[in-house]
Amino acid sequence: MELAFPWPMTQGEWLAWTSAAVTVLFGLLLLFAPRISLRVLRLQPIEAKPEAVAEARATMSGFYLGLGLCCILLAQPMLYMALGFSWLFTAFGRVISMLSDQGNKPYNWLWLLVALVLSALPLAFVFGFAA
């Protein structure tokens, strides 16, 4: 088996690859700058609980990095579908929060839009809307 970096060739592949690259960037920020990332996410760990920072480094960054890097390195449609649906469920969770947690704030609307765009890019490629 020959390992080769699958560079995107079509516009649809570039859209999906861009979503994966942004996901990897989010993961790298969570891994190497967790306190800044948590501040951007409007979360604040307390000094008595340093494991909150470990949660950002491990669980949050690990998911973003794992899925994003698999999409970039393997470029398989099913992986791009997983990426798209992951971002779509992120958007769904944000909508649920806006409806039930008094979260109808501009911050949530902005991140809802980001999640919808990051889900639409790979899903458009996978379902053939972008060739």
OpenMM code with the backbone's topology and positions (N, CA, C; nanometers):
from openmm import Vec3, app, unit

residues = "MET GLU LEU ALA PHE PRO TRP PRO MET THR GLN GLY GLU TRP LEU ALA TRP THR SER ALA ALA VAL THR VAL LEU PHE GLY LEU LEU LEU LEU PHE ALA PRO ARG ILE SER LEU ARG VAL LEU ARG LEU GLN PRO ILE GLU ALA LYS PRO GLU ALA VAL ALA GLU ALA ARG ALA THR MET SER GLY PHE TYR LEU GLY LEU GLY LEU CYS CYS ILE LEU LEU ALA GLN PRO MET LEU TYR MET ALA LEU GLY PHE SER TRP LEU PHE THR ALA PHE GLY ARG VAL ILE SER MET LEU SER ASP GLN GLY ASN LYS PRO TYR ASN TRP LEU TRP LEU LEU VAL ALA LEU VAL LEU SER ALA LEU PRO LEU ALA PHE VAL PHE GLY PHE ALA ALA".split()
positions = [
    Vec3(0.0845, -0.1174, 0.0000),
    Vec3(0.0000, 0.0000, 0.0000),
    Vec3(0.0886, 0.1231, 0.0000),
    Vec3(0.0617, 0.2109, -0.0898),
    Vec3(0.1403, 0.3333, -0.1014),
    Vec3(0.0689, 0.4470, -0.0302),
    Vec3(0.1411, 0.5167, 0.0542),
    Vec3(0.0848, 0.6321, 0.1222),
    Vec3(0.1124, 0.7568, 0.0398),
    Vec3(0.0084, 0.8288, 0.0123),
    Vec3(0.0219, 0.9539, -0.0626),
    Vec3(-0.0744, 1.0544, -0.0029),
    Vec3(-0.0346, 1.1783, -0.0011),
    Vec3(-0.1214, 1.2838, 0.0497),
    Vec3(-0.2263, 1.3152, -0.0558),
    Vec3(-0.3540, 1.2882, -0.0280),
    Vec3(-0.4587, 1.3108, -0.1276),
    Vec3(-0.4955, 1.4592, -0.1363),
    Vec3(-0.4343, 1.5277, -0.2289),
    Vec3(-0.4606, 1.6702, -0.2464),
    Vec3(-0.5956, 1.6886, -0.3150),
    Vec3(-0.6793, 1.7816, -0.2686),
    Vec3(-0.8103, 1.8020, -0.3315),
    Vec3(-0.7958, 1.8439, -0.4778),
    Vec3(-0.8795, 1.7871, -0.5624),
    Vec3(-0.8719, 1.8152, -0.7051),
    Vec3(-0.9918, 1.8950, -0.7564),
    Vec3(-1.1098, 1.8683, -0.7020),
    Vec3(-1.2298, 1.9362, -0.7511),
    Vec3(-1.2720, 2.0438, -0.6518),
    Vec3(-1.3629, 2.1270, -0.6965),
    Vec3(-1.4122, 2.2330, -0.6084),
    Vec3(-1.4830, 2.1738, -0.4866),
    Vec3(-1.5590, 2.0670, -0.5076),
    Vec3(-1.6268, 2.0020, -0.3961),
    Vec3(-1.5299, 1.9459, -0.2940),
    Vec3(-1.4212, 1.8854, -0.3431),
    Vec3(-1.3192, 1.8343, -0.2506),
    Vec3(-1.2546, 1.9482, -0.1732),
    Vec3(-1.2333, 2.0608, -0.2381),
    Vec3(-1.1750, 2.1761, -0.1700),
    Vec3(-1.2679, 2.2280, -0.0606),
    Vec3(-1.3982, 2.2281, -0.0856),
    Vec3(-1.4934, 2.2721, 0.0165),
    Vec3(-1.4862, 2.1807, 0.1384),
    Vec3(-1.4903, 2.0498, 0.1140),
    Vec3(-1.4838, 1.9535, 0.2237),
    Vec3(-1.3500, 1.9631, 0.2968),
    Vec3(-1.2411, 1.9774, 0.2211),
    Vec3(-1.1078, 1.9873, 0.2798),
    Vec3(-1.0966, 2.1132, 0.3659),
    Vec3(-1.1573, 2.2222, 0.3213),
    Vec3(-1.1527, 2.3474, 0.3977),
    Vec3(-1.2214, 2.3308, 0.5321),
    Vec3(-1.3360, 2.2649, 0.5334),
    Vec3(-1.4050, 2.2390, 0.6603),
    Vec3(-1.3175, 2.1547, 0.7526),
    Vec3(-1.2515, 2.0536, 0.6974),
    Vec3(-1.1622, 1.9693, 0.7782),
    Vec3(-1.0435, 2.0505, 0.8303),
    Vec3(-0.9887, 2.1384, 0.7479),
    Vec3(-0.8746, 2.2196, 0.7906),
    Vec3(-0.9142, 2.3152, 0.9028),
    Vec3(-1.0308, 2.3760, 0.8929),
    Vec3(-1.0776, 2.4650, 0.9997),
    Vec3(-1.1001, 2.3849, 1.1276),
    Vec3(-1.1529, 2.2648, 1.1144),
    Vec3(-1.1727, 2.1782, 1.2304),
    Vec3(-1.0392, 2.1463, 1.2967),
    Vec3(-0.9374, 2.1170, 1.2166),
    Vec3(-0.8037, 2.0907, 1.2711),
    Vec3(-0.7492, 2.2155, 1.3407),
    Vec3(-0.7689, 2.3322, 1.2826),
    Vec3(-0.7231, 2.4567, 1.3464),
    Vec3(-0.7903, 2.4772, 1.4820),
    Vec3(-0.9209, 2.4520, 1.4893),
    Vec3(-0.9898, 2.4607, 1.6189),
    Vec3(-0.9285, 2.3628, 1.7176),
    Vec3(-0.8987, 2.2410, 1.6718),
    Vec3(-0.8376, 2.1412, 1.7580),
    Vec3(-0.7003, 2.1819, 1.8073),
    Vec3(-0.6209, 2.2405, 1.7180),
    Vec3(-0.4873, 2.2868, 1.7584),
    Vec3(-0.4959, 2.4001, 1.8601),
    Vec3(-0.5910, 2.4906, 1.8418),
    Vec3(-0.6095, 2.5980, 1.9394),
    Vec3(-0.6489, 2.5422, 2.0755),
    Vec3(-0.7392, 2.4454, 2.0763),
    Vec3(-0.7793, 2.3846, 2.2031),
    Vec3(-0.6648, 2.3074, 2.2674),
    Vec3(-0.5797, 2.2459, 2.1872),
    Vec3(-0.4687, 2.1673, 2.2409),
    Vec3(-0.3578, 2.2554, 2.2971),
    Vec3(-0.3197, 2.3590, 2.2226),
    Vec3(-0.2030, 2.4385, 2.2616),
    Vec3(-0.2362, 2.5694, 2.3325),
    Vec3(-0.3607, 2.6151, 2.3250),
    Vec3(-0.4013, 2.7375, 2.3951),
    Vec3(-0.5391, 2.7151, 2.4581),
    Vec3(-0.5479, 2.6203, 2.5512),
    Vec3(-0.6802, 2.5862, 2.6040),
    Vec3(-0.7449, 2.6990, 2.6842),
    Vec3(-0.6666, 2.7749, 2.7582),
    Vec3(-0.7259, 2.8827, 2.8386),
    Vec3(-0.7834, 2.9925, 2.7493),
    Vec3(-0.7103, 3.0269, 2.6439),
    Vec3(-0.7610, 3.1264, 2.5486),
    Vec3(-0.8845, 3.0717, 2.4779),
    Vec3(-0.8789, 2.9462, 2.4376),
    Vec3(-0.9923, 2.8842, 2.3694),
    Vec3(-1.1154, 2.8814, 2.4585),
    Vec3(-1.0971, 2.8460, 2.5843),
    Vec3(-1.2103, 2.8429, 2.6761),
    Vec3(-1.2669, 2.9830, 2.6969),
    Vec3(-1.1794, 3.0831, 2.7000),
    Vec3(-1.2267, 3.2204, 2.7137),
    Vec3(-1.3096, 3.2618, 2.5919),
    Vec3(-1.2630, 3.2241, 2.4728),
    Vec3(-1.3382, 3.2539, 2.3505),
    Vec3(-1.4734, 3.1832, 2.3534),
    Vec3(-1.4772, 3.0623, 2.4057),
    Vec3(-1.6007, 2.9863, 2.4169),
    Vec3(-1.6869, 3.0313, 2.5347),
    Vec3(-1.6401, 3.1318, 2.6064),
    Vec3(-1.7089, 3.1873, 2.7231),
    Vec3(-1.7236, 3.0852, 2.8356),
    Vec3(-1.6193, 3.0066, 2.8517),
    Vec3(-1.6103, 2.9109, 2.9613),
    Vec3(-1.4914, 2.9497, 3.0467),
    Vec3(-1.5030, 2.9315, 3.1764),
    Vec3(-1.3935, 2.9703, 3.2635),
    Vec3(-1.3684, 2.8623, 3.3674),
    Vec3(-1.2521, 2.7966, 3.3582),
    Vec3(-1.2209, 2.6981, 3.4620),
    Vec3(-1.1844, 2.7693, 3.5919),
    Vec3(-1.2179, 2.7074, 3.7035),
    Vec3(-1.1795, 2.7654, 3.8316),
    Vec3(-1.0468, 2.7047, 3.8747),
    Vec3(-0.9717, 2.7795, 3.9533),
    Vec3(-0.8369, 2.7373, 3.9931),
    Vec3(-0.8392, 2.6053, 4.0703),
    Vec3(-0.9465, 2.5796, 4.1433),
    Vec3(-0.9538, 2.4570, 4.2221),
    Vec3(-0.9781, 2.3335, 4.1348),
    Vec3(-1.0123, 2.3536, 4.0080),
    Vec3(-1.0430, 2.2421, 3.9177),
    Vec3(-0.9597, 2.2512, 3.7890),
    Vec3(-0.8295, 2.2201, 3.7960),
    Vec3(-0.7459, 2.2284, 3.6759),
    Vec3(-0.7803, 2.1238, 3.5708),
    Vec3(-0.8595, 2.0237, 3.6084),
    Vec3(-0.8976, 1.9218, 3.5105),
    Vec3(-0.9887, 1.9779, 3.4024),
    Vec3(-1.0463, 2.0951, 3.4251),
    Vec3(-1.1279, 2.1583, 3.3207),
    Vec3(-1.0414, 2.1952, 3.1997),
    Vec3(-0.9191, 2.2386, 3.2246),
    Vec3(-0.8271, 2.2696, 3.1158),
    Vec3(-0.7857, 2.1402, 3.0457),
    Vec3(-0.7679, 2.0341, 3.1228),
    Vec3(-0.7351, 1.9039, 3.0632),
    Vec3(-0.8478, 1.8562, 2.9736),
    Vec3(-0.9714, 1.8865, 3.0087),
    Vec3(-1.0860, 1.8466, 2.9262),
    Vec3(-1.0798, 1.9157, 2.7902),
    Vec3(-1.0410, 2.0433, 2.7895),
    Vec3(-1.0271, 2.1151, 2.6622),
    Vec3(-0.9131, 2.0554, 2.5804),
    Vec3(-0.8013, 2.0264, 2.6449),
    Vec3(-0.6869, 1.9693, 2.5731),
    Vec3(-0.7155, 1.8280, 2.5224),
    Vec3(-0.7841, 1.7492, 2.6010),
    Vec3(-0.8020, 1.6081, 2.5675),
    Vec3(-0.9282, 1.5841, 2.4848),
    Vec3(-1.0416, 1.5941, 2.5482),
    Vec3(-1.1668, 1.5558, 2.4828),
    Vec3(-1.2019, 1.6481, 2.3672),
    Vec3(-1.2002, 1.7772, 2.3910),
    Vec3(-1.2426, 1.8709, 2.2869),
    Vec3(-1.1430, 1.8745, 2.1711),
    Vec3(-1.0154, 1.8911, 2.2019),
    Vec3(-0.9176, 1.8997, 2.0925),
    Vec3(-0.8985, 1.7645, 2.0254),
    Vec3(-0.9057, 1.6583, 2.1021),
    Vec3(-0.8862, 1.5254, 2.0447),
    Vec3(-0.9901, 1.4917, 1.9391),
    Vec3(-1.1145, 1.5271, 1.9641),
    Vec3(-1.2189, 1.4995, 1.8659),
    Vec3(-1.1972, 1.5823, 1.7396),
    Vec3(-1.1721, 1.7115, 1.7564),
    Vec3(-1.1503, 1.7984, 1.6401),
    Vec3(-1.0282, 1.7543, 1.5598),
    Vec3(-0.9198, 1.7277, 1.6294),
    Vec3(-0.7977, 1.6867, 1.5593),
    Vec3(-0.8123, 1.5495, 1.4952),
    Vec3(-0.8698, 1.4561, 1.5667),
    Vec3(-0.8829, 1.3200, 1.5141),
    Vec3(-0.9665, 1.3152, 1.3878),
    Vec3(-1.0852, 1.3717, 1.3923),
    Vec3(-1.1735, 1.3672, 1.2762),
    Vec3(-1.1207, 1.4545, 1.1634),
    Vec3(-1.0738, 1.5745, 1.1967),
    Vec3(-1.0221, 1.6642, 1.0930),
    Vec3(-0.9008, 1.6075, 1.0209),
    Vec3(-0.8068, 1.5529, 1.0965),
    Vec3(-0.6868, 1.4961, 1.0343),
    Vec3(-0.7178, 1.3706, 0.9532),
    Vec3(-0.8096, 1.2881, 1.0014),
    Vec3(-0.8492, 1.1707, 0.9219),
    Vec3(-0.9100, 1.2134, 0.7892),
    Vec3(-0.9920, 1.3171, 0.7914),
    Vec3(-1.0504, 1.3668, 0.6664),
    Vec3(-0.9421, 1.4181, 0.5720),
    Vec3(-0.8482, 1.4934, 0.6238),
    Vec3(-0.7426, 1.5501, 0.5391),
    Vec3(-0.6496, 1.4414, 0.4865),
    Vec3(-0.6098, 1.3486, 0.5714),
    Vec3(-0.5108, 1.2487, 0.5322),
    Vec3(-0.5686, 1.1349, 0.4485),
    Vec3(-0.6969, 1.1039, 0.4673),
    Vec3(-0.7550, 0.9910, 0.3953),
    Vec3(-0.8509, 1.0328, 0.2841),
    Vec3(-0.9135, 1.1494, 0.2974),
    Vec3(-1.0018, 1.2070, 0.1944),
    Vec3(-1.1078, 1.1088, 0.1457),
    Vec3(-1.1738, 1.0432, 0.2381),
    Vec3(-1.2793, 0.9482, 0.2038),
    Vec3(-1.4159, 1.0145, 0.2217),
    Vec3(-1.5085, 0.9914, 0.1293),
    Vec3(-1.6402, 1.0538, 0.1402),
    Vec3(-1.7117, 1.0244, 0.2724),
    Vec3(-1.7001, 0.9032, 0.3239),
    Vec3(-1.7677, 0.8708, 0.4495),
    Vec3(-1.7101, 0.9500, 0.5663),
    Vec3(-1.5805, 0.9763, 0.5632),
    Vec3(-1.5213, 1.0594, 0.6682),
    Vec3(-1.5717, 1.2027, 0.6569),
    Vec3(-1.5805, 1.2531, 0.5340),
    Vec3(-1.6347, 1.3873, 0.5146),
    Vec3(-1.7807, 1.3932, 0.5577),
    Vec3(-1.8551, 1.2841, 0.5383),
    Vec3(-1.9938, 1.2794, 0.5838),
    Vec3(-1.9987, 1.2854, 0.7364),
    Vec3(-1.9094, 1.2124, 0.8019),
    Vec3(-1.9034, 1.2161, 0.9480),
    Vec3(-1.8706, 1.3572, 0.9965),
    Vec3(-1.7783, 1.4230, 0.9287),
    Vec3(-1.7433, 1.5600, 0.9650),
    Vec3(-1.8633, 1.6527, 0.9484),
    Vec3(-1.9309, 1.6421, 0.8363),
    Vec3(-2.0464, 1.7271, 0.8100),
    Vec3(-2.1584, 1.7049, 0.9110),
    Vec3(-2.1889, 1.5793, 0.9402),
    Vec3(-2.2954, 1.5522, 1.0359),
    Vec3(-2.2541, 1.5897, 1.1783),
    Vec3(-2.1257, 1.5798, 1.2103),
    Vec3(-2.0795, 1.6237, 1.3421),
    Vec3(-2.1031, 1.7734, 1.3596),
    Vec3(-2.0676, 1.8521, 1.2587),
    Vec3(-2.0921, 1.9958, 1.2655),
    Vec3(-2.2418, 2.0257, 1.2628),
    Vec3(-2.3203, 1.9466, 1.1910),
    Vec3(-2.4648, 1.9674, 1.1860),
    Vec3(-2.5274, 1.9423, 1.3235),
    Vec3(-2.4814, 1.8382, 1.3928),
    Vec3(-2.5333, 1.8137, 1.5268),
    Vec3(-2.4831, 1.9173, 1.6270),
    Vec3(-2.3665, 1.9744, 1.6016),
    Vec3(-2.3203, 2.0864, 1.6826),
    Vec3(-2.4166, 2.2034, 1.6672),
    Vec3(-2.4557, 2.2318, 1.5442),
    Vec3(-2.5525, 2.3391, 1.5183),
    Vec3(-2.6868, 2.3071, 1.5842),
    Vec3(-2.7308, 2.1816, 1.5749),
    Vec3(-2.8570, 2.1408, 1.6360),
    Vec3(-2.8537, 2.1619, 1.7871),
    Vec3(-2.7430, 2.1250, 1.8497),
    Vec3(-2.7277, 2.1461, 1.9937),
    Vec3(-2.7334, 2.2937, 2.0302),
    Vec3(-2.6767, 2.3779, 1.9458),
    Vec3(-2.6812, 2.5215, 1.9706),
    Vec3(-2.8244, 2.5739, 1.9599),
    Vec3(-2.9003, 2.5250, 1.8609),
    Vec3(-3.0410, 2.5662, 1.8473),
    Vec3(-3.1208, 2.5227, 1.9699),
    Vec3(-3.1003, 2.4000, 2.0141),
    Vec3(-3.1701, 2.3519, 2.1340),
    Vec3(-3.1361, 2.4405, 2.2530),
    Vec3(-3.0102, 2.4777, 2.2679),
    Vec3(-2.9689, 2.5654, 2.3772),
    Vec3(-3.0336, 2.7030, 2.3653),
    Vec3(-3.0430, 2.7533, 2.2434),
    Vec3(-3.1045, 2.8842, 2.2242),
    Vec3(-3.2535, 2.8806, 2.2598),
    Vec3(-3.3187, 2.7679, 2.2354),
    Vec3(-3.4614, 2.7559, 2.2638),
    Vec3(-3.4919, 2.7258, 2.4100),
    Vec3(-3.4066, 2.6498, 2.4761),
    Vec3(-3.4416, 2.6040, 2.6104),
    Vec3(-3.3554, 2.6619, 2.7225),
    Vec3(-3.2433, 2.7249, 2.6916),
    Vec3(-3.1527, 2.7734, 2.7963),
    Vec3(-3.1395, 2.9258, 2.7985),
    Vec3(-3.2326, 2.9953, 2.7408),
    Vec3(-3.2232, 3.1412, 2.7264),
    Vec3(-3.0914, 3.1817, 2.6604),
    Vec3(-3.0522, 3.1056, 2.5583),
    Vec3(-2.9265, 3.1304, 2.4897),
    Vec3(-2.9431, 3.2065, 2.3603),
    Vec3(-3.0532, 3.2748, 2.3407),
    Vec3(-3.0775, 3.3491, 2.2168),
    Vec3(-2.9976, 3.4787, 2.2184),
    Vec3(-2.8682, 3.4660, 2.2003),
    Vec3(-2.7747, 3.5790, 2.2063),
    Vec3(-2.6977, 3.5869, 2.0750),
    Vec3(-2.6442, 3.7038, 2.0417),
    Vec3(-2.5662, 3.7166, 1.9176),
    Vec3(-2.4493, 3.6194, 1.9094),
    Vec3(-2.3846, 3.5919, 2.0211),
    Vec3(-2.2731, 3.4970, 2.0250),
    Vec3(-2.3176, 3.3602, 1.9728),
    Vec3(-2.4315, 3.3122, 2.0198),
    Vec3(-2.4809, 3.1815, 1.9758),
    Vec3(-2.5221, 3.1843, 1.8296),
    Vec3(-2.5786, 3.2938, 1.7829),
    Vec3(-2.6157, 3.3034, 1.6414),
    Vec3(-2.4918, 3.2985, 1.5526),
    Vec3(-2.3843, 3.3656, 1.5953),
    Vec3(-2.2595, 3.3642, 1.5181),
    Vec3(-2.2043, 3.2220, 1.5085),
    Vec3(-2.1955, 3.1511, 1.6214),
    Vec3(-2.1400, 3.0158, 1.6217),
    Vec3(-2.2335, 2.9161, 1.5567),
    Vec3(-2.3643, 2.9449, 1.5576),
    Vec3(-2.4585, 2.8616, 1.4827),
    Vec3(-2.4292, 2.8725, 1.3336),
    Vec3(-2.4069, 2.9936, 1.2870),
    Vec3(-2.3739, 3.0152, 1.1463),
    Vec3(-2.2431, 2.9458, 1.1086),
    Vec3(-2.1420, 2.9564, 1.1950),
    Vec3(-2.0132, 2.8900, 1.1697),
    Vec3(-2.0336, 2.7389, 1.1594),
    Vec3(-2.1076, 2.6816, 1.2526),
    Vec3(-2.1308, 2.5366, 1.2508),
    Vec3(-2.2088, 2.4944, 1.1267),
    Vec3(-2.3075, 2.5738, 1.0858),
    Vec3(-2.3847, 2.5395, 0.9656),
    Vec3(-2.2988, 2.5447, 0.8403),
    Vec3(-2.2118, 2.6444, 0.8311),
    Vec3(-2.1227, 2.6534, 0.7151),
    Vec3(-2.0253, 2.5365, 0.7143),
    Vec3(-1.9658, 2.5066, 0.8308),
    Vec3(-1.8697, 2.3964, 0.8380),
    Vec3(-1.9359, 2.2609, 0.8152),
    Vec3(-2.0658, 2.2506, 0.8381),
    Vec3(-2.1354, 2.1261, 0.8053),
    Vec3(-2.1746, 2.1224, 0.6578),
    Vec3(-2.2117, 2.2361, 0.6027),
    Vec3(-2.2575, 2.2396, 0.4637),
    Vec3(-2.1453, 2.2091, 0.3653),
    Vec3(-2.0233, 2.2519, 0.3945),
    Vec3(-1.9126, 2.2327, 0.3000),
    Vec3(-1.8861, 2.0850, 0.2689),
    Vec3(-1.8626, 2.0004, 0.3697),
    Vec3(-1.8384, 1.8594, 0.3348),
    Vec3(-1.9646, 1.7870, 0.2878),
    Vec3(-2.0807, 1.8237, 0.3427),
    Vec3(-2.2025, 1.7551, 0.3012),
    Vec3(-2.2391, 1.7884, 0.1565),
    Vec3(-2.2113, 1.9105, 0.1126),
    Vec3(-2.2354, 1.9465, -0.0276),
    Vec3(-2.1502, 1.8601, -0.1201),
    Vec3(-2.0273, 1.8337, -0.0794),
    Vec3(-1.9396, 1.7472, -0.1586),
    Vec3(-1.9894, 1.6028, -0.1579),
    Vec3(-2.0200, 1.5511, -0.0399),
    Vec3(-2.0587, 1.4108, -0.0265),
    Vec3(-2.1882, 1.3800, -0.1016),
    Vec3(-2.2833, 1.4705, -0.0948),
    Vec3(-2.4130, 1.4461, -0.1581),
    Vec3(-2.4201, 1.4972, -0.3016),
    Vec3(-2.3068, 1.5410, -0.3557),
    Vec3(-2.2996, 1.5747, -0.4964),
    Vec3(-2.3508, 1.7119, -0.5358),
    Vec3(-2.3697, 1.8011, -0.4397),
    Vec3(-2.4142, 1.9373, -0.4729),
    Vec3(-2.2995, 2.0243, -0.5219),
    Vec3(-2.1767, 1.9852, -0.4880),
    Vec3(-2.0573, 2.0559, -0.5339),
    Vec3(-1.9644, 1.9512, -0.5950),
    Vec3(-1.9399, 1.9619, -0.7217),
    Vec3(-1.8580, 1.8608, -0.7903),
    Vec3(-1.7110, 1.8890, -0.7807),
] * unit.nanometer
topology = app.Topology()
chain = topology.addChain("A")
for resn in residues:
    res = topology.addResidue(resn, chain)
    for name in ("N", "CA", "C"):
        topology.addAtom(name, app.Element.getBySymbol(name[0]), res)
